[in-house]
Amino acid sequence: MATQFITTDQQLRKYLPNAFATAEGEAPFFEKVLPWLEAAERWVREQFIGDTFLPILVTMEENHPLRLTACSVVAHEAMMRAVPSLDLVLTPNGFGIVSNSNVAPASRDRVVRLVNSLETSRDIAIEQMLQYLFQNERWYATSKRRWFTATLFPNIDLANLCGITEKRWANYLALRLKAVEVEQRIAEEYISPEQMDVLRGEVVGIDWTFTLADRLHLRVIEQLRAIVVSALQGSPLNIQGLRDIVDLMRKNGEYFAEFANSDTAKLFTPPIFENKKRNHGYWF
């Protein structure tokens, strides 16, 4: 399989500027890490891009922000995979591949630090790439977008909100599973699944004009996200906060039509008792 994102040694070095220059007679850096570049491209395609959007992405100009960030993800993911299998030396100026027996490879601890640094850079690029993807209408129509917007937290900043600043992508995947569970309970018991779906789409997909409806929806989204994050951090579900949201939606039903017309809304509208002559007793 040929790589499609990064195809030359020069392109690769643009994303890893601290790599040593290739010595005369050595195989280019690109060739040494090619198997890992191929694996990294498959991972990015399967996890983020999707087969339908891939041809669009790879034909973008090299300096297009979306392509730049996607290539950065690929390069750093490839190096994360390659480092444990390559003999490396580290210096204050960067890292390089050991080419002769006179150069000592890096210590295990330094290799671990390097991998962690690459992972941090990759996660920064992932966050930026997703922001650009959400802005692309053709990607927005794909199943990959639907996976990310199946929660109120479509980007890896969820990890930051929960106080996690390292290994953010890995932690995001675990946190996302828990967030979906919490949101599902909130939807069924308070917000309604129909209204929750609308709010999830609005986190990244709405063209905010900041009408009254926009302001109300944004207020509810922010409150719900805060409640979910608190639950993910171990606090009990903020029932009073959820009741306040329900109260706001009931008072502004025209701006929360999905909730107003849902079965969930009926849970907060108890039947009104009516005295009838045929009843044996009366309530006053």
N, C-alpha and C positions, 0 to 999 in steps of 0.2 A: 504493500500500500504506500503510495506517495503522499507526502504531507501536502496540505492545501493552504494552511494558515501561514506557516513559516517554511520557506523552500530553499533558503540559501544561508550560508554561514554569516554573511553580512547582516541579513535580517535578524538572525538569532542574536547576534551580539548587540543589536540595538536595544534588546530587552534585557540583556545581561551584560552591561557595559564593563563590569569588573572582572570579566573572564580574561585570562592571559592570551596574548597573541599566539597563534600556532607557529611552532618552530619549523624551520626549513626541513622538508623531508617527512614531516608528520602528517597524519590524516587530519583534515580540517575538524575543528571543534564540532561543527554541524554533523559530520558523518559519525563521530563518536557517540553522539547522543540521539541519533536518528530513531532507533527503536523506541526510545522513551518519548520522543516528540510525537511519533505516530500514536502511541498509547494515550498520550495527553490529549491529542486532537479528538480521538474517539470519545474520551471521557467528557470533554467539553461539549461535543456534539450531542451525546446521549443525555447529558445532565441539563444543559442550558439551551442549546441552539435548536436542535431538532433537524431531521432530514429535510423537511420542506423549506426551512429558512436558510440552511447551509449554503446552497448555491448563490443566494442573494448576498450573504455575508462575504464569501470569498471573492466576489467580483467587485466589492467596494474598493475605493481608493485606499492605498496603504496608510494614508494619514487621516482616514475617517476615524473619529473618536471611538465608534463601536468596534471597528476592526482592530484598532490599536489596543484597546483594552482586552479584547478576546485573544489576541496574539500574546499579550502579556500574561494572561492566565495560562495559556498553553505553555509558554516558555518556562514559567516558574513551576508549573506542575511537572513538566518534563524533567527539570533539574532536581526537583524533590525526589522523583523516582530514580534518577540516574546516580545521584551522589553516593548512595550506599554501595553501588557497584563500581564506582570509579576510584582510582587512586588520586587523591587530591592533596594539594598543598595550599595553605592559607597564609597570606601576608597582609600587612596593613593596607595594601593596594588592591587586594582582591583575592581570587582563587584561581587555580590552574590545575591541569592534569599532570601527574608525575610522568616524566618522559625518560628518566634513566635512574639507575640504582644509587646515584649519588645524592638524590633528593629524598628526604624523609616525608612520608605521607603525614597528613594531619592527624592529630590525636582524635580518639573517639568523641571526647567532649566537644572539640571544635567542630567536628563533622555534625554532631547533633545541633549545635548552635547554628550552623550554616543551614541545615534543613529547616529549623524553626524560623530562621530569617526568611528563607524562600517561601515558606508557608504563609507568613505574615504578609509578604508582598503579594502573593497570589490572592489572598483573601481581600486585600484592598482592591486589587484589580477585579475580582468577582463582584464586589459591591458596586464599583463604577460601571462594569459591563451590564449588570442588571438594570441600573438606572437608564442606560442608553437603550437597552432592549425594550423596556416598558414604553419608551417614546416612539418606537418603530411600529407603525400600524400593521405591517405585514407579519412581524413576529407576534404582535398582540393577538392575532387571530389563530395562533397555533396552540396545540395541546400543552406545550411547555409553559406558556403563559398561564394557562388555566391551573396548572399544578402550583405555581407560585402564588397565584391570587386566590387559592382555596383557603386562605387564612388572612387575618388582618395584618400579618407580618410577612410581606412578600420579599423582603430583602434581609441580608444577614446582620443588619443593625439590630435585630432582635437580640443577638448575643450581647451587644454593647448595653442595651437597655436592661439586661439581666446582670450587668456587672462583669461580663466576660470579655476580655480583650485579646486573648490568645486562642489559636485554633478555632477561629470564629466560624468557618464553614462547617467543620465537624460538629461543633456545639450547636450551630443553627439547626442542623438536621434533627438532632435529639430534641431541642427545644420546640421545634415546629410541630413534631408529633404530639407533644404535650399541649401546645397551644391550640391545636385543632380539637383536641378532646375537650378542653375548657370552653372553647368557643361553641362547640356543639351543645354542651349543656346549657350555656347561656342562651343560645338560639332557641332551643326547645322549651325552656322554662320562662324566658323573659322577652327576647327580642323578636323571635320567630325566625325560622330558617329562611323564609323569603326575604325579610328585611336584612338579615345578616349577609346574604349573598350580594345584595345591592351595596351594602357598606364595604364589603371586601373589595368589590370592583372599584369603588370610589377612592380607595387608598392610593392607587396609582393611576387609575384610568379616567378620572373625572376632569373635565375642563372647567376648573373653578372660576365662576364669575362673581362669587360671593354675594349672591342674593340671600334672602332670608333662609331659603331652603338649604343653600350651601352652608351657611353658618351653622344651622341646626345640625346638619349631617356631620360637619366637621367636628362639632362639639361632642356629638355622640361617639364618633370614631375615636377621638382622643380619650374620652372617658373609658370606653371599652378596652382600648389598648392598655391603659393604665391598670385597669382591673385584672386583665389577663396577665400582664407582667408581674403584678403583685402576687397572683396565684402561683405563677411559675417559680417565684422566689420563696414559696412555702407559706405564704399567708393564706388564711381562710378566704373563700370567695366573698367579695364585698357585696353582700345582699342588699344593703341599704343603697349603695351606689347604683345597683341594677334597678331597684325600684324607682329611684329618682329618674333614671333614663326612661323607664316605662312611662312614668308620669309625664315627662316631657313629650314623649311621642303621642300619648293619648290626647294631650292638650293641643297638639299640632298635627292632628291626624291627616290633614290635607298634604303635609310634607313627608309623611311616612305611610303612604298608601299600602305598601306591602304588609306592614305590621297591622294597620287598621282592618285589613280584610282577611287576616289570618286566623287560624284556630287558636293560636297562642294568645291573641288579643282577647279572646273570649274568656280566658282564665282570669282576666282582670276586670270583667264586666259581669258580676253576679246577677242572676235573674231578680227582677223586681217583684216583690210579693203584692198581690192584689186581692183585697177582700171581696168575696163573692157571697151572695145571699145563701147559696146552697151549702157553704162551708158551715161546719158545726160550731166554729168559734171565730172570734175576731181578734186581730192584733192591732193595737193602737200605738 
